[in-house]
Amino acid sequence: MNNQLQINIRRKVLQMVVASREGHVASSFSIAEILTAIYQYLDEQGKGADFASHFILSKGHGVYALYGLMSELGLISDEELSQVGQYGSYLIGHVPVKPERSFYIGTGSLGQGLPMALGRAYARRQSGDTTPEFVIVGDGEFNEGSIWETLMLMQKFPNAKMRVFIDNNLSSTRAIPMAKVFDAVKAGWPTVEVDGHNMQQILQTLKDNDTDENLIILCNTKKGFPLKAMNNPIWHHRMPTQEEADAFNLEIEEFFK
């Protein structure tokens, strides 16, 4: 994996948003490196083709980044990508349910993905499958009771081999501050803190913790990374114009070159 993949995912997110007038650009950009690191880890284990069956995007509004990655992997065609968010397309603004196209679990309402991931991880262990279960949870999801109920169950099943990535992009600072919440998470569950935009650091963390024990990976990220303008609440669901998208693409290219 190289910087070109990170560029391409972001370019495709902007392309989809401009065409559909739907999507969450900043939330999608903040998880691009996490997504690619998870895929690369599985690919190095010879399981890249099964990426979608081992991963749940709990913060479903960041799905355009997932569409971008799946397009790069050949799991979504260019024609399908051009129809994202438009009438008649199954590729909607949150994670759809379409198992025949590798979308096994739909998410959108916050707090759903983590409990489903734990259930799937437990079932996988019972069947003898040793592959980890990966899930990306948004920081705002920690306002949901289902998240905390699942964390308690993770203590009951400490060897379910969960890999829980928290996209800590400070989206809730203006609502309910999360800093002390995550101090509690680090005190109560096995946790590693990383730079959520350093793909190699995330990948190495996964390699260094290749055990059955559940692990929470607190990823410090920025909404809209690396775009300076998008690290702002106004961009949570704002649609860029084509002119803005063109300028953003130039900024992305310049940052990653």
Backbone as numpy.savetxt, mean C-alpha at the origin, in Angstrom:
# Nx Ny Nz CAx CAy CAz Cx Cy Cz
14.80 -4.23 -9.36 13.96 -3.04 -9.36 14.85 -1.78 -9.36
14.38 -0.75 -10.03 15.15 0.48 -10.07 14.20 1.67 -10.00
14.80 2.86 -10.09 13.99 4.06 -9.98 12.94 4.18 -11.07
13.19 3.55 -12.22 12.24 3.68 -13.32 10.87 3.14 -12.95
10.85 2.05 -12.18 9.56 1.50 -11.76 8.83 2.48 -10.86
9.54 3.11 -9.94 8.91 4.09 -9.05 8.37 5.29 -9.85
9.12 5.68 -10.88 8.66 6.77 -11.76 7.42 6.34 -12.52
7.47 5.13 -13.10 6.37 4.67 -13.95 5.07 4.53 -13.18
5.15 4.01 -11.94 3.94 3.87 -11.14 3.30 5.24 -10.93
4.10 6.22 -10.60 3.57 7.56 -10.33 3.03 8.21 -11.61
3.72 8.01 -12.71 3.23 8.56 -13.98 1.86 7.96 -14.32
1.72 6.67 -14.07 0.45 6.01 -14.38 -0.66 6.46 -13.44
-0.33 6.71 -12.19 -1.32 7.24 -11.25 -1.85 8.58 -11.77
-0.95 9.46 -12.16 -1.37 10.76 -12.69 -2.19 10.60 -13.96
-1.77 9.68 -14.82 -2.51 9.41 -16.06 -3.94 8.97 -15.76
-4.09 8.05 -14.81 -5.41 7.54 -14.45 -6.29 8.62 -13.83
-5.71 9.42 -12.96 -6.49 10.44 -12.26 -6.97 11.52 -13.22
-6.09 11.94 -14.11 -6.48 12.97 -15.08 -7.61 12.46 -15.97
-7.51 11.19 -16.39 -8.52 10.62 -17.30 -9.84 10.36 -16.60
-9.80 9.89 -15.36 -11.02 9.46 -14.68 -11.64 10.54 -13.81
-10.84 11.56 -13.44 -11.26 12.57 -12.47 -11.66 11.90 -11.16
-10.98 10.84 -10.82 -11.20 10.08 -9.59 -9.83 9.63 -9.09
-9.79 9.22 -7.83 -8.54 8.70 -7.28 -7.92 9.61 -6.25
-6.97 9.05 -5.51 -6.28 9.77 -4.44 -4.78 9.74 -4.76
-4.30 10.79 -5.39 -2.91 10.82 -5.86 -1.92 10.75 -4.70
-2.08 11.65 -3.73 -1.11 11.75 -2.64 -1.03 10.46 -1.83
-2.18 9.84 -1.57 -2.21 8.59 -0.81 -1.60 7.44 -1.60
-1.74 7.48 -2.92 -1.14 6.46 -3.77 0.37 6.62 -3.84
0.83 7.86 -3.97 2.27 8.10 -4.06 3.00 7.67 -2.79
2.35 7.81 -1.63 3.06 7.53 -0.37 3.36 6.05 -0.17
2.68 5.16 -0.94 2.91 3.72 -0.74 3.65 3.07 -1.90
4.12 3.84 -2.87 4.74 3.25 -4.06 5.95 2.39 -3.72
6.81 2.87 -2.83 8.01 2.10 -2.49 7.68 0.88 -1.63
6.67 1.01 -0.77 6.26 -0.14 0.05 5.75 -1.25 -0.85
4.89 -0.90 -1.80 4.34 -1.88 -2.74 5.45 -2.59 -3.52
6.36 -1.81 -4.06 7.40 -2.40 -4.90 8.34 -3.28 -4.07
8.60 -2.90 -2.82 9.47 -3.72 -1.97 8.80 -5.06 -1.64
7.50 -5.04 -1.38 6.78 -6.28 -1.11 6.84 -7.19 -2.34
6.58 -6.60 -3.51 6.65 -7.42 -4.73 8.05 -7.98 -4.94
9.07 -7.15 -4.77 10.43 -7.61 -5.01 10.80 -8.74 -4.05
10.38 -8.62 -2.78 10.66 -9.67 -1.81 10.05 -10.99 -2.26
8.78 -10.95 -2.65 8.11 -12.17 -3.10 8.75 -12.70 -4.39
9.13 -11.80 -5.28 9.74 -12.22 -6.54 11.06 -12.94 -6.29
11.84 -12.44 -5.33 13.11 -13.08 -5.01 12.91 -14.45 -4.35
11.72 -14.66 -3.80 11.38 -15.97 -3.22 10.74 -16.88 -4.27
10.68 -16.41 -5.52 10.06 -17.20 -6.58 8.55 -17.16 -6.55
7.98 -16.16 -5.87 6.53 -16.09 -5.73 5.96 -14.77 -6.25
6.71 -14.12 -7.11 6.24 -12.85 -7.65 4.94 -12.97 -8.40
4.75 -14.08 -9.09 3.51 -14.29 -9.85 2.30 -14.39 -8.95
2.52 -14.71 -7.68 1.43 -14.85 -6.71 1.29 -13.61 -5.82
1.91 -12.51 -6.23 1.92 -11.29 -5.43 0.54 -10.94 -4.88
-0.46 -10.91 -5.76 -1.79 -10.44 -5.37 -2.48 -11.34 -4.36
-2.10 -12.61 -4.31 -2.75 -13.54 -3.39 -2.11 -13.52 -2.01
-1.03 -12.77 -1.84 -0.36 -12.67 -0.54 -0.41 -11.26 0.03
-1.18 -10.40 -0.61 -1.14 -8.98 -0.25 -2.55 -8.39 -0.19
-2.79 -7.55 0.82 -4.04 -6.81 0.94 -3.73 -5.33 1.14
-4.35 -4.48 0.34 -4.23 -3.03 0.51 -5.41 -2.56 1.34
-5.20 -2.45 2.65 -6.30 -2.07 3.54 -6.74 -0.63 3.29
-5.76 0.27 3.07 -6.13 1.65 2.74 -6.49 1.68 1.25
-7.72 1.23 0.98 -8.14 0.96 -0.39 -8.16 2.17 -1.30
-8.18 3.39 -0.73 -8.20 4.59 -1.56 -6.85 4.84 -2.23
-5.81 4.08 -1.84 -4.51 4.19 -2.51 -4.36 3.22 -3.67
-5.49 2.70 -4.16 -5.46 1.61 -5.13 -4.83 2.00 -6.47
-4.82 3.27 -6.82 -4.23 3.63 -8.11 -2.74 3.27 -8.16
-2.05 3.31 -7.03 -0.65 2.86 -7.00 -0.57 1.36 -7.27
-1.51 0.61 -6.72 -1.57 -0.83 -6.97 -1.86 -1.11 -8.44
-2.80 -0.35 -9.02 -3.07 -0.51 -10.45 -1.80 -0.22 -11.27
-1.07 0.81 -10.87 0.15 1.15 -11.59 1.17 0.04 -11.55
1.36 -0.55 -10.37 2.31 -1.66 -10.24 1.84 -2.86 -11.03
0.57 -3.20 -10.92 0.05 -4.37 -11.62 0.13 -4.18 -13.14
-0.01 -2.95 -13.59 0.17 -2.66 -15.01 1.61 -2.90 -15.42
2.55 -2.48 -14.59 3.97 -2.70 -14.87 4.31 -4.19 -14.90
3.57 -4.99 -14.12 3.82 -6.42 -14.06 3.06 -7.19 -15.14
2.28 -6.48 -15.93 1.52 -7.13 -17.00 0.22 -7.76 -16.54
-0.23 -7.44 -15.32 -1.47 -8.00 -14.79 -2.68 -7.16 -15.17
-2.43 -5.94 -15.62 -3.49 -5.06 -16.12 -3.03 -4.54 -17.47
-3.88 -4.65 -18.48 -3.51 -4.22 -19.83 -3.57 -2.70 -19.95
-2.92 -2.17 -20.99 -2.97 -0.72 -21.24 -4.40 -0.27 -21.51
-5.17 -1.11 -22.19 -6.56 -0.75 -22.48 -7.38 -0.66 -21.20
-7.19 -1.65 -20.31 -7.90 -1.62 -19.03 -7.49 -0.40 -18.22
-6.19 -0.10 -18.24 -5.69 1.03 -17.47 -6.32 2.34 -17.95
-6.56 2.45 -19.25 -7.15 3.67 -19.79 -8.60 3.85 -19.36
-9.23 2.78 -18.84 -10.63 2.83 -18.44 -10.83 2.92 -16.93
-9.74 2.99 -16.18 -9.83 3.03 -14.72 -10.74 4.17 -14.26
-11.64 3.84 -13.32 -12.50 4.85 -12.73 -13.61 5.34 -13.64
-13.79 4.69 -14.79 -14.82 5.12 -15.72 -15.96 4.11 -15.77
-17.09 4.55 -16.26 -18.29 3.72 -16.27 -18.04 2.41 -17.00
-18.42 1.30 -16.35 -18.28 -0.02 -16.94 -16.98 -0.72 -16.62
-16.00 -0.01 -16.04 -14.72 -0.63 -15.69 -14.80 -1.24 -14.30
-14.18 -2.42 -14.13 -14.12 -3.02 -12.80 -13.02 -2.38 -11.96
-12.16 -1.60 -12.58 -11.07 -0.93 -11.87 -11.59 0.40 -11.34
-12.08 0.36 -10.12 -12.76 1.50 -9.51 -11.82 2.28 -8.60
-12.36 3.25 -7.88 -11.55 4.13 -7.05 -11.09 3.54 -5.74
-11.57 2.34 -5.41 -11.08 1.58 -4.27 -10.85 0.14 -4.74
-10.25 -0.68 -3.91 -9.89 -2.03 -4.36 -11.14 -2.84 -4.69
-11.27 -3.33 -5.93 -12.45 -4.09 -6.32 -12.36 -5.55 -5.89
-13.47 -6.27 -6.07 -13.46 -7.73 -5.86 -13.66 -8.38 -7.23
-12.60 -8.99 -7.74 -12.66 -9.67 -9.03 -11.54 -10.72 -9.04
-11.79 -11.86 -8.40 -10.75 -12.88 -8.23 -10.11 -13.34 -9.53
-10.90 -13.39 -10.60 -10.35 -13.86 -11.86 -9.32 -12.90 -12.44
-9.26 -11.67 -11.89 -8.26 -10.70 -12.31 -7.31 -10.35 -11.17
-7.17 -11.25 -10.21 -6.21 -11.13 -9.11 -6.58 -10.10 -8.06
-7.87 -9.74 -7.97 -8.34 -8.89 -6.88 -9.24 -9.75 -5.99
-8.64 -10.30 -4.94 -9.33 -11.31 -4.14 -10.14 -10.72 -2.99
-9.69 -9.58 -2.48 -10.35 -8.97 -1.32 -10.50 -7.48 -1.58
-11.74 -7.01 -1.62 -11.99 -5.59 -1.83 -11.88 -4.81 -0.53
-11.36 -3.60 -0.63 -11.26 -2.73 0.55 -11.65 -1.32 0.16
-12.01 -0.54 1.11 -12.43 0.83 0.88 -12.82 1.47 2.20
-13.79 0.84 2.88 -14.11 1.30 4.23 -12.92 0.98 5.13
-12.39 2.00 5.79 -11.15 1.81 6.54 -11.32 0.83 7.69
-10.29 0.05 7.91 -10.28 -0.92 9.00 -10.62 -2.33 8.58
-10.93 -2.55 7.31 -11.34 -3.89 6.87 -10.17 -4.81 6.55
-9.11 -4.27 5.99 -8.06 -5.11 5.44 -7.27 -5.90 6.46
-6.97 -5.29 7.63 -6.15 -5.98 8.61 -6.81 -7.24 9.16
-8.09 -7.20 9.58 -8.70 -8.45 10.05 -8.78 -9.52 8.97
-9.03 -9.12 7.72 -9.07 -10.12 6.66 -7.69 -10.71 6.41
-6.66 -9.88 6.53 -5.30 -10.38 6.35 -4.93 -11.39 7.43
-5.33 -11.12 8.68 -5.02 -12.06 9.75 -5.74 -13.39 9.53
-7.01 -13.32 9.12 -7.73 -14.55 8.84 -7.07 -15.36 7.75
-6.62 -14.68 6.71 -5.97 -15.39 5.61 -4.61 -15.93 6.03
-3.88 -15.17 6.86 -2.59 -15.64 7.35 -2.74 -16.89 8.21
-3.76 -16.89 9.08 -3.99 -18.04 9.94 -4.34 -19.28 9.10
-5.19 -19.08 8.10 -5.56 -20.19 7.23 -4.34 -20.71 6.47
-3.49 -19.81 6.05 -2.28 -20.22 5.32 -1.36 -21.05 6.21
-1.22 -20.64 7.47 -0.37 -21.42 8.38 -0.96 -22.81 8.62
-2.28 -22.86 8.74 -2.93 -24.15 8.99 -2.74 -25.10 7.82
-2.60 -24.55 6.61 -2.43 -25.40 5.43 -0.97 -25.74 5.16
-0.07 -25.18 5.98 1.34 -25.47 5.82 2.09 -24.51 4.91
1.41 -23.48 4.42 2.05 -22.48 3.56 2.86 -21.53 4.44
4.13 -21.36 4.15 5.01 -20.54 4.98 5.20 -19.12 4.45
4.48 -18.76 3.40 4.60 -17.42 2.84 3.97 -16.39 3.78
4.64 -15.26 4.02 4.04 -14.23 4.87 2.77 -13.65 4.25
1.95 -13.05 5.10 0.78 -12.29 4.63 1.11 -10.82 4.79
1.06 -10.08 3.68 1.41 -8.67 3.67 0.16 -7.81 3.62
0.15 -6.74 4.41 -0.99 -5.81 4.39 -0.47 -4.40 4.63
-0.98 -3.45 3.86 -0.66 -2.04 4.07 -1.87 -1.36 4.71
-1.63 -0.76 5.87 -2.68 -0.09 6.65 -2.35 1.40 6.71
-3.32 2.25 6.50 -3.09 3.68 6.62 -3.09 4.13 8.07
-2.38 5.22 8.35 -2.34 5.69 9.73 -3.72 6.08 10.23
-4.56 6.64 9.34 -5.91 7.03 9.74 -6.78 5.85 10.13
-6.42 4.65 9.67 -7.20 3.46 10.02 -7.11 3.12 11.49
-6.12 3.68 12.18 -5.99 3.39 13.60 -7.05 4.10 14.44
-7.93 4.84 13.77 -9.13 5.37 14.44 -10.22 4.32 14.52
-10.04 3.20 13.81 -11.09 2.18 13.70 -10.89 1.07 14.74
-11.99 0.69 15.40 -11.91 -0.36 16.42 -11.50 -1.70 15.87
-11.84 -1.99 14.62 -11.48 -3.28 14.02 -9.97 -3.46 13.95
-9.24 -2.36 13.82 -7.77 -2.45 13.80 -7.26 -2.95 15.14
-7.77 -2.38 16.23 -7.30 -2.75 17.56 -7.74 -4.16 17.95
-8.93 -4.54 17.55 -9.37 -5.91 17.81 -8.45 -6.91 17.11
-8.04 -6.58 15.90 -7.16 -7.47 15.15 -5.76 -7.51 15.76
-5.28 -6.37 16.22 -3.97 -6.35 16.88 -3.98 -7.26 18.11
-5.08 -7.25 18.85 -5.19 -8.13 20.02 -5.16 -9.60 19.57
-5.85 -9.90 18.48 -5.84 -11.27 17.97 -4.45 -11.66 17.47
-3.70 -10.70 16.97 -2.34 -10.99 16.55 -1.48 -11.41 17.74
-1.79 -10.90 18.92 -1.08 -11.35 20.12 -1.49 -12.77 20.49
-2.73 -13.13 20.20 -3.20 -14.50 20.46 -2.58 -15.49 19.47
-2.33 -15.00 18.24 -1.72 -15.84 17.20 -0.40 -15.18 16.76
0.62 -15.25 17.63 1.84 -14.48 17.36 2.68 -15.01 16.21
2.40 -16.22 15.76 3.20 -16.80 14.68 2.40 -16.98 13.40
1.51 -16.04 13.13 0.73 -16.09 11.89 1.53 -15.56 10.70
2.71 -15.06 10.97 3.61 -14.53 9.94 3.01 -13.34 9.19
2.37 -12.46 9.94 1.84 -11.22 9.39 2.97 -10.20 9.20
2.90 -9.46 8.11 3.79 -8.34 7.86 2.90 -7.12 7.63
2.73 -6.33 8.71 1.80 -5.21 8.69 2.57 -3.91 8.45
2.37 -3.30 7.30 3.01 -2.03 6.97 2.06 -0.90 7.30
2.49 0.00 8.16 1.69 1.19 8.47 2.22 2.35 7.64
1.37 2.88 6.77 1.74 4.03 5.97 1.55 5.28 6.82
2.59 5.65 7.53 2.52 6.75 8.48 2.84 8.06 7.77
1.88 8.52 6.94 2.11 9.73 6.17 1.49 10.97 6.81
1.18 10.85 8.09 0.69 11.98 8.90 -0.64 12.53 8.39
-1.43 11.66 7.77 -2.71 12.11 7.23 -3.69 12.49 8.32
-3.46 12.01 9.54 -4.42 12.26 10.61 -3.98 13.37 11.56
-2.86 13.98 11.29 -2.36 15.02 12.20 -3.39 16.13 12.40
-4.10 16.47 11.31 -5.08 17.55 11.43 -6.37 17.09 12.10
-6.49 15.78 12.33 -7.72 15.24 12.94 -7.39 14.66 14.32
-6.87 13.45 14.34 -6.49 12.79 15.60 -5.01 12.44 15.52
-4.15 13.15 16.25 -2.71 12.89 16.19 -2.38 11.44 16.56
-1.44 10.84 15.83 -1.15 9.42 15.98 0.18 9.11 16.68
1.00 10.10 16.96 2.34 9.83 17.48 2.31 8.96 18.73
1.49 9.31 19.71 1.44 8.52 20.94 0.79 7.17 20.71
-0.12 7.11 19.74 -0.73 5.82 19.38 0.34 4.86 18.90
1.23 5.33 18.04 2.25 4.46 17.50 3.33 4.13 18.54
3.50 5.00 19.54 4.36 4.65 20.67 3.78 3.43 21.38
2.45 3.38 21.51 1.80 2.24 22.14 1.94 0.99 21.29
1.84 1.15 19.97 2.01 0.00 19.08 3.42 -0.58 19.23
4.42 0.30 19.23 5.81 -0.17 19.35 6.06 -0.84 20.69
5.35 -0.40 21.74 5.52 -1.01 23.06 4.82 -2.36 23.17
3.76 -2.56 22.39 2.94 -3.75 22.57 3.10 -4.84 21.54
3.72 -4.51 20.39 3.86 -5.50 19.32 5.26 -5.41 18.70
5.81 -6.52 18.21 7.11 -6.46 17.53 7.04 -5.47 16.37
7.86 -4.43 16.43 7.78 -3.33 15.48 9.16 -2.89 15.02
9.28 -2.60 13.74 10.49 -2.00 13.18 10.07 -0.70 12.50
10.85 0.35 12.67 10.54 1.64 12.06 11.50 1.88 10.90
10.96 2.28 9.75 11.78 2.47 8.55 11.38 3.73 7.81
12.24 4.12 6.88 11.92 5.17 5.92 11.05 4.53 4.85
9.79 4.89 4.79 8.86 4.25 3.88 9.10 4.56 2.42
10.05 5.42 2.11 10.39 5.70 0.72 11.76 5.13 0.35
12.36 4.38 1.26 13.63 3.72 0.99 13.35 2.25 0.72
13.20 1.91 -0.55 12.77 0.57 -0.92 13.76 -0.48 -0.45
15.04 -0.19 -0.55 16.05 -1.17 -0.14 16.02 -1.40 1.37
15.75 -0.35 2.13 15.66 -0.51 3.59 14.46 -1.37 3.96
13.34 -1.17 3.27 12.15 -1.99 3.52 12.43 -3.44 3.17
13.05 -3.65 2.00 13.35 -5.00 1.55 14.30 -5.70 2.52
15.31 -4.99 2.98 16.27 -5.59 3.92 15.60 -5.92 5.24
14.65 -5.09 5.67 13.91 -5.37 6.90 13.16 -6.68 6.79
12.55 -6.92 5.63 11.84 -8.18 5.42 12.80 -9.36 5.44
13.96 -9.20 4.84 14.94 -10.29 4.80 15.52 -10.56 6.19
15.71 -9.51 6.97 16.30 -9.66 8.31 15.31 -10.25 9.32
14.04 -10.28 8.97 13.01 -10.77 9.89 12.23 -11.91 9.26
12.96 -12.84 8.69 12.34 -13.99 8.02 12.02 -15.08 9.04
11.06 -14.77 9.92 10.62 -15.72 10.95 9.10 -15.81 10.87
8.53 -16.72 11.65 7.08 -16.85 11.70 6.41 -15.77 12.55
7.21 -15.07 13.33 6.65 -14.07 14.24 6.02 -12.92 13.47
4.86 -12.46 13.93 4.22 -11.29 13.33 5.13 -10.07 13.47
5.08 -9.18 12.50 5.91 -7.98 12.54 5.13 -6.79 12.01
5.20 -5.69 12.74 4.65 -4.42 12.28 5.81 -3.56 11.78
5.68 -3.03 10.58 6.72 -2.19 9.99 6.14 -0.78 9.85
6.59 0.10 10.73 6.09 1.48 10.75 6.87 2.27 9.71
6.21 2.61 8.61 6.85 3.28 7.48 6.58 4.78 7.55
7.61 5.55 7.81 7.47 7.00 7.84 7.51 7.51 6.40
6.39 8.08 5.96 6.25 8.49 4.57 5.72 9.92 4.49
5.64 10.42 3.26 5.06 11.74 3.01 3.97 11.60 1.96
2.84 12.22 2.20 1.77 12.21 1.20 2.28 12.90 -0.07
2.05 12.23 -1.20 2.43 12.83 -2.46 3.90 12.75 -2.80
4.69 12.03 -2.02 6.13 11.94 -2.25 6.44 11.55 -3.70
7.37 12.24 -4.36 8.27 13.29 -3.85 7.80 14.71 -4.18
6.54 14.88 -4.53 6.05 16.19 -4.94 5.87 17.11 -3.74
6.53 18.24 -3.77 6.47 19.16 -2.63 5.06 19.69 -2.41
4.36 20.00 -3.49 3.03 20.60 -3.36 2.02 19.65 -2.74
2.23 18.35 -2.90 1.22 17.38 -2.48 1.30 16.98 -1.02
2.31 17.38 -0.31 2.38 17.09 1.12 1.52 18.12 1.86
0.24 18.13 1.48 -0.70 19.14 1.94 -2.10 18.52 1.93
-2.89 18.68 2.99 -4.22 18.05 3.04 -5.12 18.38 1.85
-4.89 19.52 1.22 -5.76 19.90 0.10 -5.68 18.90 -1.05
-4.57 18.14 -1.11 -4.37 17.20 -2.19 -4.88 15.80 -1.87
-5.55 15.62 -0.75 -6.02 14.28 -0.42 -6.91 13.70 -1.53
-7.81 14.51 -2.04 -8.71 14.02 -3.10 -8.88 15.08 -4.19
-7.89 15.92 -4.35 -7.95 16.93 -5.40 -7.46 16.32 -6.71
-8.12 16.68 -7.83 -7.75 16.17 -9.14 -6.85 17.18 -9.86
-5.65 16.78 -10.26 -4.80 17.71 -11.00 -5.30 17.91 -12.43
-5.02 19.06 -12.98 -5.28 19.30 -14.39 -4.18 18.61 -15.20
-4.35 18.52 -16.50 -3.31 17.93 -17.35 -2.02 18.75 -17.24
-2.15 20.06 -17.17 -0.97 20.92 -17.06 -0.23 20.65 -15.74
-0.99 20.52 -14.65 -0.36 20.21 -13.36 0.30 18.84 -13.41
-0.37 17.87 -14.02 0.19 16.52 -14.12 1.49 16.53 -14.92
1.54 17.31 -15.99 2.77 17.39 -16.79 3.91 17.96 -15.95
3.61 18.99 -15.16 4.63 19.58 -14.30 5.06 18.60 -13.22
4.11 17.87 -12.67 4.44 16.88 -11.64 5.33 15.78 -12.21
5.05 15.34 -13.44 5.87 14.31 -14.06 7.31 14.77 -14.22
7.49 16.02 -14.59 8.85 16.55 -14.72 9.56 16.57 -13.37
8.82 16.95 -12.32 9.40 16.98 -10.97 9.78 15.57 -10.51
8.95 14.60 -10.83 9.23 13.20 -10.47 10.49 12.71 -11.19
10.56 12.96 -12.49 11.73 12.55 -13.27 13.00 13.17 -12.71
12.94 14.44 -12.37 14.10 15.14 -11.85 14.53 14.57 -10.50
13.56 14.24 -9.66 13.88 13.72 -8.33 14.56 12.36 -8.40
14.08 11.48 -9.25 14.57 10.10 -9.26 15.75 9.85 -10.22
16.14 10.87 -10.99 17.19 10.62 -11.99 18.56 10.41 -11.32
